[in-house]
Amino acid sequence: MDSILLLPLVALLVVAISWLWDYTVVRLIWRPHCIAKEFREKQGIRGPAYKFLGGNNGEISRLKEEADDQVLDNLRDHNYLLRIAPHFLKWRAQYGEAFLFWYGAKPRICIFDYELARQILSSKSGHFLKNDAPPTLVALMGKGLVLLEGTDWVRHRRVINPAFNMDKLKMMISTMTGCAQSLAKELEDVAAKNKDRVTEVDLNQKFRELTADIIAHTAFGSSYQLGKEAFQAQHELTEITMATLFQVQLPGLNYLPTERNRRKWRLQKNLRDTLMQIIRSRLSSKDGEYGNDLLGLMLGACASDEKGEASSLSMDEIVDECKTFFLAGHETTSLLLTWTVFLLSVYPEWQERLRNEVLRECGTDQCPDANSLGKLKEARNKNLFLYTI
């Protein structure tokens, strides 16, 4: 009887030891050593030494903290990579145009050859696959187009592509200009309270609110208020993800009921529940119309494609695409707006040229439309002049 009880315990112990050996010795010691040796001896690619468990994450965090503490003396110096990614510049100087570094125990190759980067990004050979995203990032933005590969990517792209053709985008311009007008009026009202009509505004925050408002309207239409709630949950998840991005992630830590994990689980549930509430409300529409916003176009495409086949995206996949659209569309656009206004403040001559162009093409009392937007080139040309590739 004792031997019968002992066998499962022995088997469990063997499995635990085998897993610990594989994870600790093979994945965290032997494999990184072999990979670094292969690249160094066969391809001449070197890089910073791998450090047990954390890789180069500690050095990356330290260099970024040091860069953040520096004060920009010359606002017209556009060598911002030194501040944003100082580790890349340091390792490039040490190891050349291509080098190997470590994100935890995962190897990464960094290249500075633009032509090689173009070939890799346009290659259809199947040799260059997207990296496995950390679980925290997957929870944040879902397994949408940004993270998908192969046939899944093609399937999602086929469903989503019609939502971004030019005719559909033109239909959204009036919504976008309406949101922008509301912000402009708000700023005018704040300035009007002062005698000299001058006030100080955190434009970064205002642009975050503006882009969230626009995305909520264009993605969810009449359900935009719920959409903004979903965005707020995702924004808080983004802060948690960024705070832990370069931290060592031991197996099982994400499942421990720590204060941060409990908050993360609560936000993930709120985000999913809110998106599902919007989707169910749209599906239960009595007129059978899903709407012309992004969600409506996805639901319509899923209901039946041109061949009348069954739904091509599941509800979970639609939720993931909503997460991806929110994250990819909001953060990038709000930062671009903030950076553009900053550049215009640094280059007042371009600010004047842009203002004159807007007045010339749109007039003083006319909102931009699809035709006039295509003629506004000053800001874009200045951007290309400063940041050419």
Helices and strands as residue ranges (DSSP letters): H 2-20, I 21-30, H 31-38, I 39-43, H 57-69, H 81-84, H 86-95, E 98-103, E 106-111, H 114-122, H 135-141, H 150-160, G 161-164, H 166-192, H 203-220, G 221-223, H 224-243, G 253-255, H 259-283, H 294-303, H 315-346, H 348-362, H 370-373, H 378-386
